[in-house]
């Protein structure tokens, strides 16, 4: 039996990525800050990748979207309540 890091209805956010660095350049050449996506875990799943290793996926309902998105477990982290 596999144990999952996050439970259903737990608040999560998208982890900061080295690729994005939290900014992008708009069409005027100005740097814009990217807000971190936040949402609720609605489901979990384990799939095999092309090599055959098991990879954990979560269904996350982001706050600003109407449909849940499937995202790998290493791309999200728990949202700290302040």
N, C-alpha and C positions, 0 to 999 in steps of 0.2 A: 504494500500500500504506500503510495506516494503522499508525502505531506506537502501542502502548498503554503507558500510564504504569506499570502494575503487571503483573507476570507471574503465571502460574498457580502456586499453592502459596506465594505471598508473603503474609506477615502484614500485615493492615490493621486500622484502627480507624475508627469513625465520627467524622467531624469535629464539633467543637463547633458548635452552632447558636445563632444569635442569638435564635431563637424559644424555645429551651428554657433556656439559661443553666445547664444542669446541675442544675436543681432543679425540684421540683413541690410542690404543697400537697396533703397527703393528706386524707382525710375527717375527721380530727380537727383540721385547721387548722394542722398542723405541717409545716414545710419538710423535704422528703426529698431526698437527693442521688441523682441518676441516674448509675449507672455507665455508662461508655462501652462500647459494644459492640465486641468484638474478634473477628476471625475470619480465615479463609483464603480467598483468591481461587480459585474453582474453574472459572470461565469468563468469557468476555468477548464483547461483542456491540455492534454499532452499529445504532441505529435512527434513523428520521427523526421529528422532532416535527411538530406541526400546521402549522408554517410551512415545513417542508421542510429545516431544518438538521439535520446529523448530530449525534447525541448518543451518547456512549459509556456503556454500561452494563456492570457487572460482576456476576457471580454470586458471592456471598459466603456461605460456610458459617460462620455465627456460632457461637461456642463454646458458647452455651447453648441452641441450637436444633437440631432434627433435620433441617430442610430448608434448602437454600440460598435466599437472597433476592436478587432483582435490584435493584440500587441504582445510581444515577447516579454517574459518576466524581467529580464535584465534591463529593459528600457523604462521601467516604472519604479517608483519608490513610495513609501508610505508618506502621507501628508501629515505634517506636524500641526496640531491645533494650537493656536496662540490665544 
